[in-house]
Amino acid sequence: MPYIKEGKRLAMDQVVRAMFDAGVEENGDLNYILYKFAKYHVEAGYGNYKNFLGELNEAAEEIRRRLLVPYEDEKITENGDI
């Protein structure tokens, strides 16, 4: 996960807050934003696009690990394992 230095977090958190305030949703809006970011701000080239996709994949894995797994574990405890 991109654990960034403390000094940079405030600026990044402001971007996240601005996205929330703008009504960005996960149903297409986020996809649009990430595509446009890649198109206009990731330097063209296979390696750069590959690295950008790697960042997206790692973010997805961190969401899975820190948000979904605890929920799944809770449900296993509640309902029993399969």
N, C-alpha and C positions, 0 to 999 in steps of 0.2 A: 504494500500500500504506500502511496506517496506521502509519507510522514514528512511534511515540510517543516522548515525551521520556524520557530515561534514568531520571529520578526516578519515573516511573509504571510502568516495566517490571517491577520487582520484584513489585509487587502483581498485575499482570496475569499474570506468570509463575506466581505462586502459584495463581491461578485455573486456569491450564492444568494445572498439576501436580495440583491437586485433581480435575480432570476425569479425568486419566489414572489417578490412584489409585482413583477411583470406578468405573473400568472403562468409561468412555464410549468407544463405538466409532462408526465412521462409518456403520454399517448401521442407521440409524434413531435411535440415541441422540442423535447430534448434531442431527439434524433436530428431534427432540422438544425438546431444550434451546433451540435457536434460536427455535423457534415459541413456546415458553412465555416466553422472554425478551421477544420482540416483543409478545406478548399482554399481559404484565403490566408491562413496563418501558418500552416505547416509547409515548410519548404518542399517544393516538388521533388520527388525522387522515391524510388522503391523503399530504400532503407528508412527514410523519414516517415513515410506512410505506415510502414511495418511497425516502427516504434510507436506511432500514435495508436495504432490498433492494439499493440501490446499494453499500452496505458489503459485503454478502454477495457480490455480483458481483465487486467489486474484489478481495476475498480469493481468490475462485476464479481470477481472472486472475493474481494473484501466485503462487499455487500452480502454475498452468500455466507461467508464465514462469520461475520459479526452480527448480522441481522436475521438471516434465515435459519441458520443452524440452531441458535438458542430457541427459536420458536418451534422447530422440529423436535428438539430434545424435550421441550415442555409437553408437547403433544404425545410423545412416546411415554412420558411419565404419566400423563393423564389417562391415556387410552390403552397403554400396553404396546409392546413392540410387535412387529409382524413375524 
